[in-house]
Every structure is written in structure tokens, then in C-alpha cells.
Amino acid sequence: MMAILVDVHPSSEGGLMNVFHAPSGSHTEMAEMVRKLWEGSGTILVRVCNTREQAFAILGGMRNDLLAHIKTFREGLSF
């Protein structure tokens, strides 16, 4: 999926930022692997945050639309 970003979002359109909320452990490890893939790309910036507050600070503040999306996504997951 991440590889498709290069085709969908060409560098002529400017930069693209992805913010991952990865609290700890395997979540953080996985997010860091993705971040390292894009290091030095010049067009795609990946930030990994340990807290939701850090992620929303990067995005410019609390976003109720994203919170609703996250809640819907979590409700659809079955473990």
C-alpha cells in the first residue's frame, strides 16, 4: 500500500505527511520500519508518535472527524 503512494501522490504535488500513533512495542517497531522506508524521499514525511496528543499536535490540534473514524475502525476489528 505504501508503495502506491509514489504513483498516487507525485512529487510535483508537494509533500505528503503520514502520522502514526504507535503507543509501544510492536506498534512502534512497525511504524518505525515504515518511517525508515521513506527516509530521504524528499516528498513523503512519516512521523511516529507514542501518544495520541503528540499525533494531534502534529496535525494541528484535536480532530473530532479523525476520532470518529478511529472509533468506527476499532469497532470493526475483531480480535
C-alpha positions as a Markdown table, in Angstrom:
| # | Residue | x | y | z |
|---|---|---|---|---|
| 1 | Met | 0.0 | 0.0 | 0.0 |
| 2 | Met | 2.8 | 2.5 | 0.9 |
| 3 | Ala | 4.5 | 1.8 | -2.5 |
| 4 | Ile | 1.3 | 3.0 | -4.3 |
| 5 | Leu | 1.8 | 6.5 | -2.6 |
| 6 | Val | 4.5 | 7.3 | -5.1 |
| 7 | Asp | 2.1 | 6.8 | -8.0 |
| 8 | Val | -0.9 | 8.4 | -6.4 |
| 9 | His | 0.9 | 11.4 | -5.0 |
| 10 | Pro | 3.5 | 12.6 | -7.4 |
| 11 | Ser | 6.3 | 14.8 | -6.1 |
| 12 | Ser | 5.1 | 17.7 | -8.3 |
| 13 | Glu | 2.1 | 17.9 | -6.0 |
| 14 | Gly | 4.3 | 18.8 | -3.0 |
| 15 | Gly | 5.0 | 16.8 | 0.1 |
| 16 | Leu | 2.8 | 14.2 | 1.9 |
| 17 | Met | 2.9 | 13.6 | 5.7 |
| 18 | Asn | 1.8 | 10.5 | 7.4 |
| 19 | Val | 1.4 | 10.5 | 11.2 |
| 20 | Phe | 1.3 | 7.2 | 13.0 |
| 21 | His | 0.1 | 6.7 | 16.6 |
| 22 | Ala | 2.1 | 3.8 | 17.8 |
| 23 | Pro | 1.9 | 3.5 | 21.6 |
| 24 | Ser | 4.6 | 0.9 | 22.3 |
| 25 | Gly | 6.2 | -2.4 | 21.5 |
| 26 | Ser | 5.4 | -4.0 | 18.1 |
| 27 | His | 3.2 | -1.0 | 17.1 |
| 28 | Thr | 6.2 | 1.3 | 17.4 |
| 29 | Glu | 8.6 | -1.2 | 15.7 |
| 30 | Met | 6.2 | -1.5 | 12.7 |
| 31 | Ala | 5.7 | 2.3 | 12.4 |
| 32 | Glu | 9.5 | 2.8 | 12.6 |
| 33 | Met | 10.0 | 0.3 | 9.8 |
| 34 | Val | 7.6 | 2.3 | 7.6 |
| 35 | Arg | 9.3 | 5.6 | 8.6 |
| 36 | Lys | 12.7 | 4.3 | 7.6 |
| 37 | Leu | 11.4 | 3.2 | 4.2 |
| 38 | Trp | 10.6 | 6.8 | 3.4 |
| 39 | Glu | 13.7 | 8.5 | 4.9 |
| 40 | Gly | 15.3 | 10.8 | 2.4 |
| 41 | Ser | 12.5 | 10.6 | -0.1 |
| 42 | Gly | 12.1 | 14.4 | -0.1 |
| 43 | Thr | 8.3 | 14.2 | -0.7 |
| 44 | Ile | 6.9 | 11.8 | 1.9 |
| 45 | Leu | 7.4 | 12.5 | 5.6 |
| 46 | Val | 6.5 | 10.0 | 8.3 |
| 47 | Arg | 6.2 | 10.9 | 11.9 |
| 48 | Val | 5.7 | 8.3 | 14.7 |
| 49 | Cys | 4.1 | 9.4 | 17.9 |
| 50 | Asn | 3.8 | 7.5 | 21.2 |
| 51 | Thr | 0.7 | 9.4 | 22.3 |
| 52 | Arg | -2.5 | 10.5 | 20.7 |
| 53 | Glu | -1.8 | 14.0 | 21.9 |
| 54 | Gln | 1.5 | 14.1 | 20.1 |
| 55 | Ala | -0.1 | 12.9 | 16.9 |
| 56 | Phe | -2.9 | 15.6 | 17.1 |
| 57 | Ala | -0.3 | 18.3 | 17.9 |
| 58 | Ile | 1.4 | 17.5 | 14.6 |
| 59 | Leu | -1.9 | 17.5 | 12.8 |
| 60 | Gly | -2.7 | 20.9 | 14.3 |
| 61 | Gly | -5.0 | 20.0 | 17.2 |
| 62 | Met | -7.7 | 17.7 | 18.2 |
| 63 | Arg | -9.7 | 16.4 | 15.2 |
| 64 | Asn | -13.2 | 15.1 | 16.0 |
| 65 | Asp | -13.6 | 13.8 | 12.5 |
| 66 | Leu | -10.5 | 11.6 | 12.9 |
| 67 | Leu | -11.6 | 10.4 | 16.4 |
| 68 | Ala | -14.9 | 9.3 | 14.9 |
| 69 | His | -13.1 | 7.4 | 12.1 |
| 70 | Ile | -10.8 | 5.7 | 14.6 |
| 71 | Lys | -13.7 | 4.7 | 16.7 |
| 72 | Thr | -15.5 | 3.2 | 13.7 |
| 73 | Phe | -12.4 | 1.4 | 12.6 |
| 74 | Arg | -11.8 | -0.1 | 16.1 |
| 75 | Glu | -15.4 | -1.3 | 16.3 |
| 76 | Gly | -15.0 | -3.1 | 13.0 |
| 77 | Leu | -11.9 | -5.0 | 14.2 |
| 78 | Ser | -12.4 | -8.5 | 15.6 |
| 79 | Phe | -9.6 | -10.0 | 17.8 |
